[in-house]
């Protein structure tokens, strides 16, 4: 019932996102008919593991999209090892983000001032959860915004890390299965994505009521005051 309420409250955004995800999955499956997927996977599987791990950890700190990197991790290491290494990389990113904000706080104060003004007031854990769940804000920006808001490291880790890891699992598993994207597997990925999205939407909706947080506009990637 709660997930259904979240769906009704975010129906337009949900269906827009669902269509995009299904089209991307279907497009990848169609593209694989034109490309030599086995050759691409063979090249990826022979990438230097240490270098790849460094890139997966470091590039998102500079704003590089994290999902393609997690797909590569799934291809290179498979689901089990890939999820473990990606989890470690996310942990390191959280620690590095916290350290960078503390070290270069004046720089982040200039870049993130408008973001911080729109953060709802409340306890650190709800505020962290609010930032992690708010739609539209890039992964790297969330990781910098949380410590900039004054959240202690232990709460940052306890709240943000599990959600980041859960979302990353979709891309990692997709990478492992990318050599055989049957309609059934595409449907499974779509259902998985829908479940995670609805769960996050429901949690964000409840949290917004609890902490008095604003709801972002449909065409605005940042929360509105």
C-alpha positions as CSV (number, residue, x, y, z in Angstrom):
1,X,0.0,0.0,0.0
2,X,2.8,2.4,0.9
3,X,4.6,1.7,-2.4
4,X,1.4,2.3,-4.2
5,X,1.0,5.7,-2.6
6,X,4.6,6.5,-3.6
7,X,3.8,5.5,-7.2
8,X,0.7,7.7,-7.3
9,X,2.6,10.6,-5.9
10,X,5.4,10.3,-8.4
11,X,3.6,8.7,-11.3
12,X,4.7,11.1,-14.0
13,X,8.4,10.9,-13.0
14,X,8.2,7.2,-12.6
15,X,6.8,6.4,-16.0
16,X,9.2,8.8,-17.7
17,X,12.1,7.0,-16.0
18,X,10.6,3.6,-16.7
19,X,10.3,4.3,-20.4
20,X,13.9,5.6,-20.5
21,X,15.3,2.5,-18.7
22,X,13.4,0.0,-20.9
23,X,14.4,1.9,-24.0
24,X,18.1,1.9,-22.9
25,X,18.0,-1.8,-22.1
26,X,16.2,-2.6,-25.4
27,X,18.6,-0.4,-27.3
28,X,21.6,-2.1,-25.7
29,X,20.2,-5.5,-26.7
30,X,19.6,-4.3,-30.3
31,X,23.0,-2.7,-30.5
32,X,24.6,-5.9,-29.4
33,X,23.3,-7.5,-32.6
34,X,25.4,-5.0,-34.6
35,X,28.5,-5.0,-32.4
36,X,30.8,-7.8,-31.5
37,X,29.8,-8.0,-27.9
38,X,32.1,-10.9,-27.3
39,X,35.1,-8.9,-28.5
40,X,34.1,-5.9,-26.3
41,X,33.6,-8.2,-23.3
42,X,36.9,-10.0,-23.9
43,X,38.7,-6.6,-24.0
44,X,37.0,-5.5,-20.8
45,X,37.6,-8.8,-19.0
46,X,41.4,-8.3,-19.7
47,X,41.6,-4.8,-18.4
48,X,44.2,-4.3,-15.6
49,X,42.1,-4.9,-12.5
50,X,44.1,-2.5,-10.3
51,X,43.9,0.3,-12.7
52,X,40.2,-0.3,-13.3
53,X,39.5,-0.2,-9.5
54,X,41.5,3.1,-9.2
55,X,39.5,4.6,-12.1
56,X,36.1,3.4,-10.7
57,X,37.0,4.9,-7.3
58,X,38.6,8.2,-8.5
59,X,36.6,9.3,-11.6
60,X,33.3,9.7,-9.8
61,X,35.0,12.1,-7.3
62,X,35.5,14.4,-10.3
63,X,31.9,14.1,-11.5
64,X,32.2,11.2,-14.0
65,X,29.0,9.3,-14.3
66,X,29.2,6.3,-12.0
67,X,26.7,3.9,-13.6
68,X,28.9,3.1,-16.7
69,X,31.8,2.3,-14.4
70,X,29.8,-0.1,-12.4
71,X,28.6,-1.8,-15.6
72,X,32.3,-2.3,-16.6
73,X,33.0,-3.7,-13.1
74,X,30.2,-6.3,-13.6
75,X,31.8,-7.3,-17.0
76,X,35.3,-7.4,-15.6
77,X,34.8,-9.1,-12.3
78,X,31.3,-10.6,-12.4
79,X,28.5,-10.0,-10.0
80,X,29.9,-11.4,-6.7
81,X,33.5,-10.0,-6.9
82,X,32.2,-6.9,-8.8
83,X,29.7,-6.0,-6.0
84,X,32.4,-6.4,-3.4
85,X,34.9,-4.2,-5.1
86,X,32.3,-1.6,-6.1
87,X,31.2,-1.5,-2.4
88,X,34.8,-0.9,-1.4
89,X,35.1,1.8,-4.0
90,X,31.9,3.5,-2.7
91,X,33.2,3.3,0.8
92,X,36.5,5.0,-0.3
93,X,34.5,7.6,-2.2
94,X,32.4,8.5,0.9
95,X,35.6,8.8,3.0
96,X,37.4,10.8,0.3
97,X,34.4,13.1,-0.2
98,X,34.2,13.8,3.5
99,X,38.0,14.5,3.6
100,X,37.9,16.8,0.6
101,X,35.1,18.9,1.9
102,X,36.9,19.3,5.2
103,X,40.1,20.2,3.4
104,X,38.7,22.6,0.8
105,X,35.6,23.8,2.6
106,X,35.8,27.4,1.3
107,X,35.7,26.1,-2.3
108,X,32.7,23.9,-1.6
109,X,31.0,26.7,0.3
110,X,31.1,28.7,-2.9
111,X,30.0,25.9,-5.2
112,X,27.3,24.4,-2.9
113,X,25.9,27.4,-1.1
114,X,22.6,27.4,-3.1
115,X,22.2,23.6,-2.5
116,X,22.7,24.0,1.3
117,X,20.1,26.8,1.6
118,X,17.5,24.3,0.3
119,X,18.4,21.4,2.7
120,X,15.6,20.9,5.3
121,X,16.5,21.4,8.9
122,X,16.5,18.3,11.1
123,X,18.6,15.6,12.6
124,X,21.7,14.5,10.7
125,X,20.4,11.1,9.8
126,X,17.1,12.3,8.2
127,X,19.0,15.1,6.4
128,X,21.5,12.6,5.0
129,X,18.7,10.3,3.9
130,X,16.9,13.3,2.3
131,X,20.0,14.2,0.3
132,X,20.7,10.7,-0.8
133,X,17.1,10.1,-2.0
134,X,16.4,13.4,-3.6
135,X,15.9,12.9,-7.3
136,X,18.0,14.6,-10.0
137,X,21.1,15.5,-7.9
138,X,24.2,13.7,-9.3
139,X,26.0,11.0,-7.2
140,X,29.2,13.0,-6.6
141,X,27.2,16.2,-5.6
142,X,25.3,14.3,-3.0
143,X,28.5,12.9,-1.5
144,X,30.0,16.4,-1.3
145,X,26.8,18.1,-0.1
146,X,26.3,15.7,2.9
147,X,29.5,16.5,4.8
148,X,29.2,20.2,3.7
149,X,25.9,20.2,5.6
150,X,27.8,19.3,8.7
151,X,26.8,15.6,8.9
152,X,29.3,13.5,11.0
153,X,31.3,10.8,9.2
154,X,29.7,7.9,11.0
155,X,26.2,9.0,10.0
156,X,27.3,9.6,6.5
157,X,28.6,6.0,6.3
158,X,25.6,4.4,8.1
159,X,22.9,6.1,6.0
160,X,24.4,6.8,2.6
161,X,26.7,3.8,2.0
162,X,24.0,1.1,2.0
163,X,21.8,3.0,-0.4
164,X,24.6,3.8,-2.8
165,X,25.6,0.1,-2.7
166,X,22.1,-1.1,-3.4
167,X,21.7,1.2,-6.4
168,X,25.1,0.2,-7.7
169,X,24.1,-3.5,-7.7
170,X,21.7,-2.9,-10.6
171,X,24.6,-1.8,-12.9
172,X,27.0,-4.4,-11.7
173,X,24.6,-7.3,-12.3
174,X,23.6,-5.8,-15.6
175,X,27.3,-5.7,-16.7
176,X,27.7,-9.4,-15.8
177,X,24.6,-10.3,-17.8
178,X,25.2,-8.0,-20.7
179,X,26.3,-10.8,-23.0
180,X,22.9,-12.4,-23.0
181,X,20.2,-9.8,-22.7
182,X,17.1,-11.8,-23.5
183,X,13.6,-10.2,-23.2
184,X,13.1,-12.1,-19.9
185,X,16.3,-10.7,-18.4
186,X,15.5,-7.2,-19.6
187,X,12.1,-7.6,-17.8
188,X,13.9,-8.7,-14.6
189,X,16.2,-5.7,-14.7
190,X,13.2,-3.4,-15.3
191,X,11.3,-4.9,-12.4
192,X,14.3,-4.6,-10.2
193,X,14.8,-1.0,-11.2
194,X,11.1,-0.3,-10.6
195,X,11.2,-1.8,-7.1
196,X,14.2,0.2,-6.0
197,X,12.8,3.4,-7.5
198,X,9.4,3.0,-5.8
199,X,11.1,2.2,-2.5
200,X,13.2,5.3,-2.7
201,X,10.3,7.4,-3.8
202,X,8.2,6.2,-0.9
203,X,11.0,6.8,1.6
204,X,11.7,10.3,0.2
205,X,8.0,11.2,0.3
206,X,7.7,10.1,4.0
207,X,11.0,11.9,4.9
208,X,9.9,15.1,3.2
209,X,6.8,15.2,5.4
210,X,8.9,14.4,8.6
211,X,11.6,17.0,8.1
212,X,9.6,19.6,6.1
213,X,11.8,19.2,3.1
214,X,10.7,20.8,-0.3
215,X,9.7,18.8,-3.3
216,X,11.8,19.4,-6.4
217,X,10.1,20.8,-9.5
218,X,9.6,18.5,-12.4
219,X,12.2,20.2,-14.5
220,X,14.6,21.2,-11.8
221,X,17.3,18.7,-10.7
222,X,17.7,20.4,-7.3
223,X,15.1,20.5,-4.5
224,X,13.1,23.7,-4.3
225,X,12.7,25.7,-1.1
